[in-house]
Amino acid sequence: MSQATALIDGNNFYVACEQSIDPSLSGQPVIVLSNNDGCIVARSSEARALDIPMGQPYFKIRHKLKQLDVVVRSSNYSLYGDMSQRLMSLLSQHCEQLEIYSIDEAFVQVNRPYSYDLHPWARQLRALVHQNLGLPISIGIGTSKSQAKLANYLAKKVSTQAGIFDLHMTKDQYHWLKAIDIEHVWGIGRQLSKWCRRRGINNAQELRDMPSNELRSKLGVIGIRLQHELRGEACLPIEIVPPQKRETSVSRSFGRPITSLEELHQAVSTYVIRASEKLRRQKQRAGAITVFTRTSTFSQPFYNQSATSQLNTPSNDTAVLLKEALSLTKQIFKPYRLLIKAGVVMQKLQSIEHLQPNLLEQYNTTELQRRELLMQTIDNLNRRYGDGTVNWAICLPSRSWSMRREQLGCISTTQVSEVPIVSA
């Protein structure tokens, strides 16, 4: 019984999440904006049909969108993250192995039946995801990750395939690989695609069949591996356990420029709290922390500053990291500067399985365990009842500098207060 690799991808994921939580948006042109309602980062199929460009600044086409009756939504990353977790949890129950590749993509490995036909499995999985989450997905199937990527692209582009494409089972693989432009091959970026086209390599088929020594001279072993993957030889295994992160960062642009140390303290503290939660979820501790802030690149004079502190003992305790971050914030703050962005970076990350305390610092095992239980309790409460249910005092005042989200939709999957009330 042979194995197959599939790439499962959410179609127009951000928009699909908005439509799932608000069914009245189904069938309408919908777009989702980036942070601070800046640029268009996601479009529904109906919005694409209206030739609304991706990446276009919202303020430039605001009136056009209104004339076309396009529904506009601010980015709602708490909703998208929650829907992503639900999607991956559901997929893991129906696949032998699963590797989360991005917020809306996952590589999975499945065993082919004796008929080799995985279409019944794929159709059932698509129906199950749509029934449980209201999300449309595309499934591309091949014998390697690169083939699965190409098959997923074809599943979206070829309407007759109904969101499922098995490159291994097609009768004319040469035809389909030739139909995929070189720019759409996984691992081929803009500059590399230009290099390929200058040599007459215009599609996936030609890349697969080009002389290996020429590809090796440009890309080395990575190029040869890609070529073998396109030929159906699996060189990249499914990574069930994701590699440990080396850094974790949280940064945001402000809804308006800030000039006071108090507001910068509040912003940095908010980001530290979020980064601490990430560390605990990743089962890691930070050995160093960096805080940074900057003005707009168009400001004169431009100001960009950062400061780093090494922790005596690695930690993911919010109180410990807040203390260090607030001290660093004082160092980088400069009066009369219109600061538009700030962030924190947790560095020198290590697993929580081992802790090397500082020899010159008193180490209390009981106190450490008590603090870990406290952090765990806070995380559980916020996860169950919504972000900010239990918060730190420095973040409680009104935050007028917060990111602009004037078109925010429903967030009922992550906020209890937003759950619809049905009267019977």
C-alpha positions in Angstrom: 0.0 0.0 0.0 1.7 3.2 -1.2 1.7 6.5 0.6 0.7 9.9 -0.9 1.4 13.4 0.2 -1.4 16.0 0.1 -1.5 19.8 0.7 -4.7 21.0 2.2 -5.2 24.7 1.8 -8.1 27.0 3.0 -9.5 29.0 0.1 -9.4 32.8 0.6 -8.9 31.9 4.3 -9.4 35.2 6.0 -12.5 36.0 4.0 -13.8 32.4 4.5 -13.5 32.9 8.3 -15.5 36.1 8.1 -18.2 34.4 6.0 -18.3 31.4 8.3 -19.0 33.5 11.3 -21.4 35.8 9.4 -23.3 33.7 6.7 -24.9 36.8 5.3 -21.6 37.6 3.6 -21.7 34.4 1.5 -21.9 35.1 -2.2 -21.0 38.8 -1.7 -17.7 40.6 -2.7 -15.7 40.8 0.6 -12.2 42.1 1.3 -10.1 42.0 4.4 -7.7 44.7 5.3 -4.2 44.6 6.9 -3.3 46.1 10.3 -4.6 49.6 10.9 -7.0 49.1 8.0 -4.1 49.7 5.6 -4.1 47.5 2.5 -6.2 44.7 1.0 -4.7 41.3 2.1 -7.6 39.0 1.2 -10.4 38.9 -1.3 -13.4 36.7 -2.0 -13.9 35.2 -5.4 -16.6 37.8 -6.1 -14.2 40.6 -5.2 -11.6 39.2 -7.5 -14.1 39.2 -10.3 -14.5 42.9 -9.8 -10.7 43.4 -10.5 -10.0 44.7 -7.0 -6.2 44.5 -6.7 -4.4 42.7 -3.9 -2.2 45.0 -1.8 -4.0 48.2 -2.8 -4.1 50.8 0.0 -7.6 51.1 1.3 -7.8 54.9 1.4 -7.1 55.0 -2.4 -10.1 52.9 -3.4 -12.5 53.4 -0.5 -15.1 55.2 -2.6 -14.8 52.7 -5.4 -15.5 49.8 -3.0 -18.5 51.7 -1.7 -19.9 52.1 -5.2 -19.4 48.4 -5.9 -21.1 47.4 -2.6 -18.0 45.5 -1.5 -18.1 44.4 2.1 -15.0 45.6 4.0 -13.6 43.8 7.1 -10.7 44.8 9.4 -8.2 42.0 10.1 -9.3 39.8 13.0 -6.4 37.6 13.8 -7.8 36.2 16.9 -10.7 34.8 14.8 -8.4 33.5 12.1 -6.1 31.9 14.6 -8.9 30.2 16.4 -10.4 28.9 13.1 -7.0 27.6 12.1 -6.6 25.6 15.3 -10.0 24.1 14.7 -9.2 23.2 11.1 -5.9 21.6 12.0 -7.5 19.6 14.8 -10.1 18.3 12.5 -7.6 17.4 9.8 -5.4 15.5 12.3 -8.3 13.2 13.0 -8.5 12.0 9.4 -4.9 11.9 8.3 -2.1 9.6 9.2 0.5 12.4 9.6 0.1 16.1 9.6 2.5 19.0 9.3 1.1 22.5 9.9 2.8 24.6 7.2 1.0 28.0 7.7 -2.2 29.4 9.3 -4.3 27.9 6.4 -2.1 25.2 5.0 -1.1 21.7 6.1 0.9 18.9 4.5 -0.6 15.4 5.3 0.4 11.9 4.5 -2.2 9.3 3.7 -2.2 5.7 2.6 -3.6 5.0 -0.8 -6.3 2.3 -1.0 -5.9 -0.7 -3.3 -7.6 1.3 -6.0 -5.1 4.1 -5.6 -8.0 6.5 -5.8 -8.0 9.1 -3.0 -10.9 11.2 -4.4 -13.5 9.6 -2.1 -11.3 10.4 0.9 -10.7 14.0 -0.3 -14.4 14.6 -1.1 -15.4 13.3 2.3 -12.8 15.5 4.0 -13.9 18.7 2.2 -17.5 18.0 3.1 -16.6 17.4 6.7 -14.6 20.6 7.0 -17.4 22.6 5.4 -20.0 21.1 7.6 -18.1 21.6 10.8 -16.4 25.0 10.2 -18.0 26.4 7.1 -14.6 26.7 5.4 -13.9 25.7 1.8 -10.6 23.9 1.2 -8.6 22.7 -1.8 -6.7 19.4 -1.7 -3.7 18.7 -4.0 -2.3 15.2 -4.0 1.1 13.9 -5.2 4.0 11.7 -4.2 6.1 14.5 -2.8 5.5 17.9 -1.2 6.4 19.8 -4.3 4.0 17.7 -6.4 1.3 18.3 -3.7 1.9 22.1 -4.0 1.5 22.0 -7.8 -1.6 19.8 -7.5 -3.1 22.2 -5.0 -2.6 25.1 -7.4 -4.3 23.1 -10.1 -7.2 22.2 -7.7 -7.9 25.9 -7.4 -7.4 26.9 -11.0 -9.1 24.0 -12.8 -12.8 24.4 -12.2 -13.7 20.9 -13.4 -11.7 19.3 -10.6 -14.0 20.6 -7.9 -11.2 21.5 -5.5 -9.4 18.2 -5.7 -6.4 17.3 -7.9 -4.3 14.1 -7.8 -1.3 14.6 -9.9 -0.2 11.0 -9.6 -3.5 9.7 -11.0 -3.8 12.0 -14.0 -3.3 10.4 -17.4 -1.2 13.3 -18.8 1.1 14.6 -16.1 3.3 16.2 -18.7 0.4 18.4 -19.9 -0.5 19.7 -16.4 3.1 20.4 -15.4 3.6 22.3 -18.6 0.5 24.4 -17.8 2.1 25.7 -14.5 4.3 28.8 -15.0 7.7 28.7 -13.4 6.7 31.5 -11.0 4.1 29.2 -9.4 6.6 26.4 -8.6 7.2 26.0 -4.8 10.6 27.4 -3.9 11.0 29.5 -7.1 11.0 33.2 -6.2 10.8 36.3 -8.4 14.6 36.6 -9.0 15.0 32.8 -9.6 12.1 32.8 -12.0 13.8 35.5 -14.1 17.0 33.4 -14.1 15.0 30.4 -15.3 13.2 32.3 -18.1 16.5 33.7 -19.4 17.5 30.1 -19.9 14.2 29.1 -21.6 12.8 27.4 -18.5 9.2 28.7 -18.5 7.1 26.0 -16.6 7.3 23.2 -14.1 7.8 20.5 -16.7 10.9 22.3 -18.2 12.3 22.8 -14.7 11.9 19.1 -14.0 13.7 18.1 -17.2 16.5 20.8 -17.3 20.1 19.6 -16.9 20.8 18.9 -13.3 24.3 20.3 -13.4 23.1 23.7 -14.5 20.5 23.8 -11.7 23.1 22.7 -9.2 25.4 25.5 -10.2 22.7 28.0 -9.2 20.9 26.5 -6.3 23.2 23.7 -5.1 21.7 20.7 -3.4 18.4 22.6 -2.8 17.8 22.8 -6.6 18.6 19.1 -7.1 16.2 18.3 -4.3 13.5 20.4 -5.9 14.0 18.6 -9.2 13.8 15.2 -7.6 10.6 16.3 -5.8 9.0 17.4 -9.1 9.8 13.9 -10.5 7.9 12.3 -7.7 10.8 11.4 -5.4 9.9 12.5 -1.8 13.0 14.3 -0.4 11.2 16.4 2.2 9.6 14.3 5.0 6.5 15.3 6.9 7.6 17.2 10.0 5.1 16.1 12.7 6.9 17.9 15.4 7.7 21.5 14.3 11.3 22.7 15.0 11.8 24.9 18.0 11.6 28.6 17.3 14.7 30.7 17.7 12.9 33.9 18.3 9.4 35.1 19.1 8.3 38.6 18.4 5.1 40.7 18.8 4.9 44.1 17.1 2.2 46.5 16.0 1.7 49.8 14.3 -0.2 52.3 16.4 -3.6 53.7 15.4 -2.2 57.1 15.9 1.4 58.4 16.6 2.3 58.5 20.3 4.6 60.9 22.1 4.5 60.0 25.8 6.5 57.5 27.8 3.3 56.3 29.5 1.7 55.3 26.3 4.8 53.6 25.0 5.0 51.7 28.3 1.4 50.6 27.9 2.0 49.5 24.3 5.2 47.6 25.0 3.6 45.9 28.1 0.7 44.7 25.9 3.1 43.1 23.5 5.2 41.5 26.2 2.1 39.9 27.7 1.2 38.5 24.3 4.8 37.3 23.7 4.9 35.6 27.1 1.7 33.7 26.3 3.3 32.6 23.1 6.4 31.3 24.9 4.4 29.3 27.3 2.3 27.8 24.5 5.6 26.9 22.7 7.0 25.4 25.9 10.0 27.7 25.8 11.8 30.3 27.9 13.6 33.4 26.8 17.2 34.2 27.7 17.1 37.7 26.3 14.5 40.4 25.4 14.7 43.2 22.9 12.4 46.2 22.8 12.2 48.6 19.8 10.3 51.6 18.5 10.4 53.9 15.5 8.8 56.8 13.8 7.5 56.9 10.2 10.2 56.6 7.5 8.8 59.9 6.2 9.4 61.7 9.4 12.3 64.1 9.7 14.4 63.3 11.5 13.7 59.6 11.3 14.0 57.8 14.7 14.6 54.1 15.2 15.9 52.7 18.4 16.2 49.3 20.2 17.6 48.0 23.4 18.4 44.4 24.6 18.7 42.9 28.1 20.1 39.5 29.0 18.1 37.6 31.6 20.0 36.1 34.6 17.7 33.1 34.4 15.7 32.3 31.3 12.0 32.9 31.9 8.5 33.0 30.3 7.0 34.6 33.4 5.1 37.7 32.3 6.0 39.6 35.5 9.8 39.0 35.0 9.7 39.9 31.3 7.5 43.0 32.0 10.1 44.3 34.5 12.9 44.0 32.0 10.8 45.4 29.1 9.7 48.5 31.0 13.4 49.3 31.9 14.4 49.0 28.3 11.5 51.2 27.2 12.9 54.1 29.2 16.2 53.7 27.4 14.8 53.9 23.9 12.1 56.6 24.5 12.9 60.1 23.2 10.5 63.0 23.8 8.8 64.8 20.9 9.1 61.9 18.5 6.0 60.8 16.7 6.3 57.0 17.3 4.2 54.9 15.0 5.4 51.4 15.9 6.9 49.3 18.7 7.5 45.7 19.5 9.3 43.1 21.6 11.5 40.2 20.5 12.1 37.2 22.8 15.6 35.8 22.0 17.9 32.9 23.0 14.9 30.6 23.4 15.3 27.3 25.1 13.0 24.4 26.1 11.2 24.4 29.4 12.4 20.8 29.9 15.8 22.1 31.2 16.6 25.3 33.2 20.1 26.5 33.9 19.8 29.1 36.7 22.4 31.7 37.3 25.0 30.6 39.9 25.0 34.1 41.5 21.3 34.3 41.8 19.2 32.7 44.6 17.0 29.9 43.1 13.7 28.9 44.8 12.2 25.8 43.3 8.9 26.2 45.2 8.4 29.8 44.2 9.2 29.0 40.6 6.5 26.2 40.5 4.0 28.6 42.2 4.6 31.2 39.5 4.3 28.6 36.7 0.9 27.5 38.1 -0.2 31.1 38.3 0.7 31.8 34.6 -1.0 28.5 33.6 -4.2 29.6 35.4 -4.2 33.0 33.8 -3.7 31.5 30.3 -6.5 29.0 30.9 -8.9 31.7 32.0 -8.0 33.9 29.0 -8.3 31.0 26.6 -11.7 30.0 28.0 -13.4 33.4 28.5 -11.5 35.5 25.9 -8.3 37.5 25.7 -8.0 40.1 28.5 -10.3 38.3 30.9 -7.4 38.4 33.4 -5.0 41.3 32.5 -2.2 43.3 34.0 -2.9 46.7 35.6 -0.6 48.6 33.2 -2.8 47.6 30.3 -6.2 48.5 31.8 -6.4 52.3 31.0 -8.1 53.3 27.7 -5.8 52.6 24.7 -6.5 55.3 22.2 -3.2 54.3 20.4 -4.5 50.8 19.6 -4.6 49.5 16.1 -7.4 50.9 13.9 -10.1 48.3 13.2 -13.1 50.3 12.2 -14.6 47.5 10.1 -14.2 44.7 12.6 -16.7 41.9 12.2 -18.0 39.4 14.7 -15.5 37.6 17.1 -17.9 35.2 18.7 -15.4 32.3 18.6 -13.0 34.0 21.0 -15.1 36.4 23.0 -17.9 35.0 25.2 -19.6 38.4 25.2 -19.9 38.2 21.4 -21.7 34.8 21.3 -25.2 35.4 19.8 -28.2 35.0 22.1 -31.1 33.1 20.7 -34.5 33.5 22.3 -36.9 30.6 21.9 
